[in-house]
Amino acid sequence: FDLAFIDADKDGYVAYLEQAVALVRDGGLILADNTLRPEMLDPSGDGGAKRYNAAVTAHPALVSTVVPVLRSEGLDGLTISIKRSMP
C-alpha cells in the first residue's frame, strides 16, 4: 500500500502501527489521527496515543513528525510517518 490511515480505538494504535508497517511499501506513508491531545502532556499518563508516538519514534523503519491541529474542541494532532527502506 502507498498509505495507511489509523483512526480507531487509541489503545489499539500500536498494534495497528505494526500491521501498517508490514503492509506499506518503502517510501509509503502511515498517518495516525488524534495523536496530540492535552492528556499527552501529563507525565504520569499512559494513553494509547502516547504509546503510539513513543512507538513511531523508536521504530527503526520510520521517520515521523507530529503536526498540531487546532480544532474547536481544542488541541489535537496528526502523526505522519514515512517508511524508509532498511538494509
C-alpha positions as CSV (number, residue, x, y, z in Angstrom):
1,F,0.0,0.0,0.0
2,D,1.1,3.6,-0.5
3,L,-0.7,4.9,2.6
4,A,-2.3,3.7,5.8
5,F,-4.6,5.9,7.9
6,I,-5.1,4.9,11.5
7,D,-8.2,6.4,13.3
8,A,-9.7,3.8,15.6
9,D,-9.6,2.9,19.3
10,K,-6.5,4.6,20.8
11,D,-5.5,1.5,22.9
12,G,-5.0,-0.5,19.6
13,Y,-2.9,2.1,17.8
14,V,0.5,0.4,18.5
15,A,-0.9,-2.9,17.1
16,Y,-2.3,-1.1,14.1
17,L,1.1,0.5,13.5
18,E,2.8,-2.9,13.3
19,Q,0.2,-4.1,10.8
20,A,0.6,-0.9,8.8
21,V,4.4,-1.1,8.7
22,A,4.1,-4.6,7.3
23,L,1.7,-3.6,4.6
24,V,3.0,-0.2,3.5
25,R,5.8,-0.1,0.8
26,D,9.1,1.6,1.4
27,G,8.5,5.3,0.9
28,G,4.9,5.0,1.8
29,L,3.0,7.0,4.5
30,I,1.4,6.0,7.8
31,L,-0.9,8.6,9.2
32,A,-2.4,8.4,12.7
33,D,-5.2,10.8,13.8
34,N,-5.7,12.2,17.3
35,T,-2.2,11.8,18.5
36,L,-1.6,15.2,20.2
37,R,-4.2,15.6,22.9
38,P,-3.9,17.6,26.1
39,E,-3.8,14.4,28.2
40,M,-0.5,13.5,26.5
41,L,1.2,16.4,28.4
42,D,0.5,14.5,31.7
43,P,3.9,12.8,32.5
44,S,2.1,10.1,34.5
45,G,-0.4,9.3,31.7
46,D,-0.1,6.2,29.6
47,G,-2.8,6.5,26.9
48,G,-2.8,4.8,23.5
49,A,-1.8,7.9,21.6
50,K,1.2,8.5,23.9
51,R,2.3,4.9,23.4
52,Y,1.8,5.2,19.7
53,N,4.0,8.3,19.4
54,A,6.7,6.5,21.5
55,A,6.5,3.5,19.2
56,V,6.9,5.5,16.0
57,T,9.8,7.4,17.5
58,A,11.6,4.2,18.4
59,H,10.7,2.3,15.1
60,P,13.9,2.0,13.0
61,A,12.0,1.9,9.7
62,L,10.0,5.1,10.3
63,V,10.8,8.8,10.1
64,S,7.9,10.7,11.9
65,T,6.6,14.0,12.9
66,V,3.5,15.3,14.7
67,V,1.5,18.1,13.1
68,P,-0.5,20.0,15.6
69,V,-4.1,20.8,14.6
70,L,-6.3,23.3,16.5
71,R,-9.9,22.2,16.5
72,S,-13.0,23.7,18.1
73,E,-12.7,21.1,20.8
74,G,-9.0,22.1,21.5
75,L,-5.6,20.9,20.6
76,D,-5.1,17.7,18.6
77,G,-2.7,16.4,16.0
78,L,-1.8,14.0,13.2
79,T,1.3,11.9,13.3
80,I,2.9,11.4,9.9
81,S,5.4,8.6,9.3
82,I,7.4,7.7,6.2
83,K,8.6,4.2,5.9
84,R,12.1,4.0,4.8
85,S,13.9,1.1,3.3
86,M,16.0,-0.9,5.7
87,P,19.3,-2.5,4.7
